[in-house]
């Protein structure tokens, strides 16, 4: 066995997050919060976009996209981000970041569904 064979490959982010079921658990909670948050839905175009598709379909596409982005086997099948958000007026980055931080860190039904991510 050579030295290069002895070194194991580092697990992908997808694997370190726990795979599709763990990612879907977080997406489920996050989308439930986003869909009803009055701060995000104050923009009529965002509110309209949140209610164009059933929540289950939106959750599916977000889960699919995050799994793909994290190195999982899924492939995102939705429209491009440019096409999906073309009509929406963008919030200032600081407002958007602050609003999402408050939503995601404000507590929830899940404690920590993702397995700890090891640095090894």
C-alpha positions as CSV (number, residue, x, y, z in Angstrom):
1,X,0.0,0.0,0.0
2,X,1.4,3.4,-1.0
3,X,1.2,6.5,1.1
4,X,-1.5,8.0,-1.2
5,X,-3.7,4.9,-0.8
6,X,-3.5,5.1,3.0
7,X,-4.9,8.7,3.1
8,X,-8.7,8.5,3.0
9,X,-10.7,11.0,1.2
10,X,-12.4,13.7,3.3
11,X,-16.2,13.2,3.4
12,X,-18.2,15.7,1.4
13,X,-20.2,18.5,3.1
14,X,-23.3,16.6,2.1
15,X,-22.1,13.5,4.1
16,X,-20.9,15.6,7.0
17,X,-24.4,17.3,7.2
18,X,-26.0,13.9,7.4
19,X,-27.4,13.5,3.9
20,X,-30.7,14.3,2.4
21,X,-32.9,13.5,5.4
22,X,-31.0,15.9,7.8
23,X,-30.9,18.6,5.2
24,X,-34.6,18.2,4.5
25,X,-35.3,18.5,8.2
26,X,-33.6,21.9,8.4
27,X,-35.2,23.1,5.1
28,X,-38.7,22.0,6.4
29,X,-38.3,24.2,9.5
30,X,-36.7,27.1,7.6
31,X,-39.3,27.3,4.9
32,X,-42.1,27.1,7.4
33,X,-40.6,30.2,9.1
34,X,-39.9,32.1,5.9
35,X,-43.4,31.6,4.4
36,X,-45.2,33.3,7.3
37,X,-42.6,35.9,8.4
38,X,-44.1,39.3,8.1
39,X,-40.7,41.0,7.8
40,X,-39.9,39.1,4.7
41,X,-43.4,39.1,3.3
42,X,-43.6,42.9,3.7
43,X,-42.4,43.1,0.1
44,X,-45.4,42.3,-2.0
45,X,-43.3,40.6,-4.7
46,X,-41.7,38.3,-2.1
47,X,-45.0,37.5,-0.5
48,X,-46.4,36.7,-3.9
49,X,-43.5,34.5,-4.8
50,X,-43.8,32.6,-1.4
51,X,-47.4,31.7,-2.3
52,X,-47.1,30.9,-6.0
53,X,-46.1,27.3,-5.3
54,X,-47.3,25.0,-2.5
55,X,-44.8,24.9,0.4
56,X,-44.1,21.2,-0.2
57,X,-42.9,21.9,-3.7
58,X,-40.8,24.9,-2.6
59,X,-39.2,22.7,0.2
60,X,-38.5,20.0,-2.3
61,X,-36.6,22.4,-4.6
62,X,-34.7,24.0,-1.8
63,X,-33.7,20.6,-0.4
64,X,-32.6,19.4,-3.9
65,X,-30.6,22.6,-4.4
66,X,-28.8,22.4,-1.0
67,X,-28.0,18.7,-1.4
68,X,-26.6,19.4,-4.9
69,X,-24.6,22.4,-3.6
70,X,-23.2,20.3,-0.7
71,X,-21.9,17.6,-3.0
72,X,-24.8,15.1,-2.8
73,X,-26.1,13.1,-5.7
74,X,-29.2,15.2,-6.2
75,X,-29.4,17.6,-9.2
76,X,-31.4,20.9,-8.9
77,X,-34.3,20.7,-11.4
78,X,-35.9,24.1,-10.8
79,X,-35.6,27.3,-12.7
80,X,-32.4,29.3,-12.5
81,X,-32.0,31.8,-9.7
82,X,-31.9,34.7,-12.2
83,X,-35.1,33.6,-13.8
84,X,-36.8,32.9,-10.5
85,X,-35.9,36.3,-8.9
86,X,-36.0,38.5,-11.9
87,X,-39.1,40.4,-10.9
88,X,-38.4,40.7,-7.2
89,X,-37.0,43.9,-5.8
90,X,-33.9,42.9,-3.8
91,X,-33.6,43.9,-0.2
92,X,-30.4,45.5,1.1
93,X,-28.0,42.7,2.0
94,X,-27.8,43.8,5.6
95,X,-31.6,43.6,6.1
96,X,-31.9,40.3,4.4
97,X,-29.0,38.8,6.4
98,X,-30.4,40.2,9.7
99,X,-33.9,38.9,8.9
100,X,-32.7,35.4,8.1
101,X,-30.4,35.3,11.1
102,X,-33.3,36.2,13.4
103,X,-35.6,33.6,11.8
104,X,-33.1,30.8,11.8
105,X,-31.5,31.5,15.2
106,X,-34.8,32.4,16.9
107,X,-35.5,28.9,18.1
108,X,-37.6,26.2,16.5
109,X,-38.9,22.7,16.7
110,X,-35.5,21.2,15.9
111,X,-32.7,21.3,18.4
112,X,-29.8,20.2,16.1
113,X,-30.9,17.7,13.5
114,X,-27.5,17.7,11.8
115,X,-24.8,15.5,13.0
116,X,-21.8,17.3,14.3
117,X,-19.4,18.3,11.5
118,X,-16.0,17.0,12.4
119,X,-13.0,18.9,11.3
120,X,-10.9,15.8,10.8
